């Protein structure tokens, strides 16, 4: 089933894996099945290594997630330098993270970053 989101992300199935762990093999398997595999980068000492390991397992699109409970600019930079092109953020204020995703690494577009909130009342501050 192709959808506009599938086209935008370069995937075949409108499924996005919940980014609950930094397990490159799982994210790659999801991507290889035609959906969007995701890895969490929040607690990785070297987010770039997670991205490189995932990329070695799939030629398909995959994404990385950062939970914005503290400063993760270093991890974001590591991930982008390693080739990450789809980024999601959870909680916190993503405004200081969007510019690096959309301009510093111009292969990312504004449609390749999104921000998830924990509940409906938080959507007003996204």
DRENGU-387669 format. One line per field, with one value per residue: x, y, z of N, C-alpha, C in turn. Coordinates in steps of 0.001 Angstrom, whole numbers, plus 500000, padded with zeros to 6 digits. Each point is the difference from the previous one (the first is absolute). Layout:
REM DRENGU-387669
n.x	c(X  ...) .
n.y	c(Y  ...) .
n.z	c(Z  ...) .
ca.x	c(X  ...) .
ca.y	c(Y  ...) .
ca.z	c(Z  ...) .
c.x	c(X  ...) .
c.y	c(Y  ...) .
c.z	c(Z  ...) .
END
This chain:
REM DRENGU-387669
n.x	c(500849  499996  500637  499537  499779  499514  499377  499588  499780  499493  498825  499769  500182  498791  501162  499985  501166  499500  500617  499905  500871  501270  499117  501176  500167  499331  500601  501113  499592  499579  501120  500695  499056  500535  500140  499786  501184  500004  501032  500037  500315  498973  500195  500235  501121  499884  499171  501140  500529  498954  500115  501314  499802  499023  500705  500884  498843  499840  499503  499050  499034  500612  499516  500307  499912  499702  500053  499353  500569  500986  501160  499494  500486  500820  499029  499235  501012  500258  498706  499901  501130  499368  499145  499611  498865  499572  499488  499771  499202  500244  498905  500161  500878  499489  499612  500839  499204  498982  500628  500670  498801  499439  501015  500516  499094  500255  500498  499933  498740  499224  499728  501273  499359  499728  498979  500196  498765  500044  499310  498693  500065  500981  499054  499421  500975  499557) .
n.y	c(498838  500713  500850  501229  499477  498919  500769  500776  498867  499663  499752  498690  499900  500476  499468  500564  499384  499640  501157  498764  499723  499964  499332  500198  498763  500424  501171  499345  499053  500971  500679  498891  500018  501199  499888  500867  499424  499932  500778  499751  501274  500097  498713  500210  499429  499176  501019  500522  499311  500386  501212  499995  499443  500857  501014  499345  500018  501248  499910  499603  500923  500680  500072  501121  499704  501217  499563  501138  499165  500094  500632  499854  501227  499527  499343  501087  500766  499116  499951  501324  500136  499053  500951  500211  499628  499215  501066  499361  500858  499751  500557  500823  500968  499627  501227  499736  499018  500741  501112  499325  499544  501202  500600  499640  499081  500680  498796  500550  499784  501060  499195  500070  500968  499317  500508  499034  500085  500096  501121  500018  500214  499170  499644  500717  499333  499122) .
n.z	c(500000  498920  500772  500144  501194  499415  499129  500979  500673  498842  500572  500148  501303  500273  500338  501197  500109  501158  500170  500421  499034  500332  499269  499408  500465  501061  500112  499710  500839  500804  499803  500144  500942  499782  501315  500979  499980  501324  500318  501289  500035  500790  500161  498716  500432  498964  499833  499580  500995  500712  499497  500142  501185  500208  499526  500740  500674  499520  498781  500813  499912  500958  501224  500626  501285  500438  501240  499878  500837  499104  499989  498775  499971  500912  500589  499878  500343  500962  500259  499892  500672  500689  499646  501247  499405  500989  500613  501128  500603  501271  500462  500993  499805  498835  500324  500969  499660  499640  500288  500923  500270  499896  500624  501138  499975  498885  500148  501190  500042  499987  498973  500330  500644  501093  500693  500880  500393  501309  499807  499856  501311  499787  499146  500950  500583  499102) .
ca.x	c(499151  500798  499362  500913  501095  500911  500756  500881  501076  500648  499676  498919  498874  499848  500256  501204  500368  500212  501446  500120  501313  501065  500280  500089  499458  498540  499617  500310  499018  498756  500212  500099  498649  499273  499491  501062  500665  500464  500854  500125  501391  500013  500919  501187  501211  500386  498815  500469  500270  498698  499532  500844  499699  498690  500163  500709  499059  498891  500124  498689  499931  499739  500089  500514  499182  500598  499073  500612  499979  501276  500627  500435  500583  501166  499496  499403  501093  500624  499086  499918  501289  500063  499095  498582  499229  498650  500184  498827  500269  498922  499988  500893  499854  500866  500333  501436  500509  499465  500919  501051  499424  499510  500921  501410  500144  498925  499262  498775  499064  499143  499050  500716  500126  498715  500023  498878  499670  499508  498538  499331  500132  501346  500085  499941  501338  500894) .
ca.y	c(501162  501217  501213  501144  499858  499010  500674  500988  499340  498993  498672  499340  499738  501136  499533  500560  499279  500829  500058  499683  499442  500174  498664  500167  498863  500089  501110  499603  498999  500721  500735  499039  499504  501047  501026  500885  499591  501123  499719  501121  500448  500792  499505  499448  500806  500391  499863  499740  498569  499326  500302  499262  498575  499788  500196  498847  498878  500290  501110  500639  501094  499764  501250  500005  500784  500568  500471  501277  500239  500684  500455  498908  500536  499186  498753  500330  500251  498705  499226  500633  499794  498590  499801  499932  500944  500138  500218  500345  500480  499755  500917  501148  501020  499604  501130  500113  498812  499922  500621  499071  498922  500472  500784  499612  498816  500370  498856  499895  501078  500277  498904  498852  500164  500208  500100  499308  500464  498931  499980  501002  501379  500477  500361  501459  500576  499421) .
ca.z	c(500000  499905  500508  499866  500966  499421  498942  500616  500740  499169  500518  499279  500900  500918  501364  500613  501222  501188  500283  501424  500332  499008  499491  498549  499267  499992  499118  498628  499583  499729  498749  498903  499742  499301  500914  500472  501225  500821  501157  500922  500127  501225  501022  499339  500144  498650  499146  498639  499860  499859  498644  499046  500113  499377  498552  499451  499947  499088  499055  500065  500975  501421  500741  501367  500910  501209  501033  500375  501441  500267  498763  499127  498774  499619  499412  498712  499056  499685  499165  498690  499342  499602  498880  500353  499199  500542  501431  500800  501347  500961  501138  499918  498968  498891  499126  499809  499306  498644  499034  499546  499197  498709  499196  500090  499157  499089  499456  500795  499726  501153  500151  500542  501453  500654  501449  500643  501341  500849  500083  499185  500490  499659  498600  499879  500150  498991) .
c.x	c(500905  499193  500942  501178  501020  500880  501026  501217  500737  499774  498812  498751  499904  500093  501309  500240  500144  501483  500289  501374  500981  500442  500020  499395  498492  499537  500252  499001  498665  500117  500061  498651  499124  499399  501165  500533  500528  500905  499958  501480  500227  501077  501268  501191  500460  498822  500394  500271  498707  499468  500815  499705  498658  500114  500727  499075  498829  500369  498711  500020  499747  500188  500593  499180  500823  498894  500646  499820  501277  500583  500536  500586  501202  499542  499365  501079  500687  499134  499908  501289  500145  499007  498526  499234  498551  500137  498655  500453  498790  500200  500890  499669  500952  500534  501499  500628  499576  500966  501126  499459  499652  501013  501440  500294  498869  499279  498757  499097  499137  498971  500649  500271  498604  500159  498753  499803  499380  498491  499431  500183  501377  500122  499997  501370  500985  500265) .
c.y	c(501239  501199  501168  499925  498981  500654  500973  499340  498948  498577  499426  499804  501137  499577  500630  499252  500979  499970  499760  499478  500298  498621  500091  498849  500023  501109  499641  498976  500656  500758  499053  499392  501061  501082  500908  499486  501223  499483  501207  500315  500717  499571  499387  500925  500522  499755  499719  498531  499217  500202  499219  498500  499679  500103  498824  498801  500226  501157  500813  501154  499487  501320  499803  500955  500481  500472  501233  500329  500692  500398  498808  500515  499175  498701  500251  500235  498701  499219  500578  499817  498564  499675  499887  501076  500157  500045  500296  500398  499717  500949  501209  500959  499672  501173  500149  498837  499948  500570  499059  498892  500491  500783  499546  498806  500049  498811  499703  501152  500241  498909  498761  500130  500194  499930  499338  500552  498846  499920  501170  501424  500566  500451  501518  500635  499420  500969) .
c.z	c(500000  500483  499752  500980  499494  498940  500588  500654  499180  500497  499228  500851  501028  501470  500471  501305  501155  500345  501474  500396  498876  499525  498477  499204  499904  499056  498540  499487  499665  498682  498809  499642  499336  500864  500413  501331  500729  501108  500924  500148  501324  500979  499414  500225  498647  499066  498560  499763  499814  498583  498971  500027  499343  498485  499344  499805  499046  499082  499981  501013  501420  500714  501377  500844  501184  500931  500621  501479  500472  498653  499200  498687  499530  499334  498631  498952  499599  499016  498586  499217  499501  498882  500337  499242  500442  501517  500660  501393  500867  501171  499752  498867  498850  499176  499757  499252  498534  498973  499584  499099  498599  499187  500043  499093  498988  499366  500831  499577  501218  500233  500601  501495  500567  501503  500555  501400  500770  500107  499204  500465  499670  498556  499803  500076  498993  498886) .
END
